[in-house]
Amino acid sequence: MSTLPTIVIMTTGRGVHSMKKMITVLCIFFICLIGCQQEKPEALVVTGLPTHFSDIALKKYNSSNKEKKLTMEVHHFIKDNKVYIECIVTPDFQFNKGTTKKEGKGYLEVYNNGKKLDEFTSGAFILTNLPKGKNKIDIMLKYNDKSDYGLVKSFTVELD
């Protein structure tokens, strides 16, 4: 006759309820551990930037006689002959590129000395490879059907 091995679980006399609590705590721990394994986004930190910006606020009243008005605030600075620009359009503006004219949606057109450089669907961007000397930058807020919102910001930068 063969003998089967016997497994004996020793408890400290606390009973089945203590074992259930320990298993529950271990399950919660493993669930938390698995949930925390996703990569977290990292912030891009740029050091050595100036502490002041040139800014302006421009306003437009809608032609549809609504109370809503758009405001565009633009900040810029120069570092290493690159122009860093941030455009904030409020209230409730969404940068995107489409074909249908919709209030509160659109993109930016950027010009240098009257010549179109590019279109941007983001409120923050960097202008590179600008010619040395004075550069007049014009930023125009556009509807997705390419018509103007009537908001334009202009400033001049001098690059070495």
N, C-alpha and C positions, 0 to 999 in steps of 0.2 A: 504494500500500500504506500502511495506517495504522500508526502506531507506538503500542503500548500503554505507558502509564506504568509505570515500575518503581519499586518501593519497596525500599529497601535498609535493613536494620537493622544498625546498627554495634554491635559488641560490643567489649569491652575485651580480648578474648582469653581471658576466663575460661571460656568454653565454655557448653554447654547447661545444665550442672548449676547454675551461678550464676544463670542466668535462671529456672530452676525454683524455686530458693530464694527469689528476689526475688518471684516471683508468689505463692508460698505465704505469705510474710510479708505481702504486700499483702492477700491474701484473709483472713488471720487478723485483720489490722487493721480491715478493713471489717466483718467479723462482729462484732468487739468494739464498733465504733462504732455499728452498728445496734442491738445488744443494750442499749446504755446510754442509749437515747433514751426509755425509759419514765419516766413521772413517778414520782418518789419521794415517799412520804408525808412530810408535815411534822408536826413536833411542835408542839402548842399550848403556848406558854410564857406563864404567868401570873405577873406580877411583883407585888411588894408584898404577898405573902401571909404570914401569920404563920408562925413556925417551930415552933410547938407545936400539938398537937391534944389534944382530949379523947378518950380511948379507953377501951374496955372489952372484955373477952373473956367470952363466955358459952358454956357447953358443954351439949351434949345427948348422952345415951347412947341409942342406938337400942333400941327395945323388942324387937327381934328377937335380942337377946343377942349381936350381933356386936361385935367389938372397935372398930369404926369409930365415932368420935365427931365431931360437927360443932362447929366453933368459929366464932363471928361476931365480928369486930373492926370497930368503927365509929369513924371519925374525922370531926370536923366543925369548921368555923370560919365566922365571919361576915365578910362584906365588902360594903359598900354595901347593907345590909339584905337581903342574900341569904345563905341558909344553904347552904354547900357541904358535901356529905356523901359519904363513901366507905365502903362496906361490903365487907369481905373475909371470905368464908366458905370455910373449909377443913375437911377436905381434899377436893379434887376436886369442888367444887360448880360447877354450870353454871346461870347465870341464863337463864331462858327462860320463855315462857308457852305452856302447853298445857292439856290436859284430863285427862291420865292421871297418877296419883300414881306418881312414880318417885323412889327415893332418890337424893339428890345433884343433883336438878333442882328449880327453882322460881323464885319471884319475891319481891319485897318489897312489903309494904303499908305506907304511911306515913300516920300520923294526926297532927293538930294539935289539942291540947286535946280529945281524944276523938273528933274528927270526921275521917272518912277523907278524905285529900287526893287520893291517887293510888296507882297500882301501878307498880312499876318493874321492868324486866327487865335492868337494868344495875346494876353495883355502885357506880357513881358518878353523882350527880345533884345538881341545884341546886333548892332551894325558893325561890320568889319570891312576892311579893305576900302575905306573911304580915302579920297585923295588928301594929301597934305594941304594945309592952309585952311581957309574958312569954308565951312560947309553949312548951308542953310537947310535944315531938316524940317519938312512939313509932314504932319501926321493927320490923315483924314479918316473919320469914322464913316463907314459905308454900310448901306443895307446890302443884303445878299443878292439883290437884283442889280447891283452896282450903282444905284442912285445914292446921293449924298444925304447924310443926316444933317449936314450943316455945321458940324463940329470939326474945327481944324485947329491944330496946335502947331506953332512954328517956333523954332529956336535956332540959334547959330552956335556952332562949335568950331574951335580952331585946333587942328591936329598938327603935331610936329613931324 
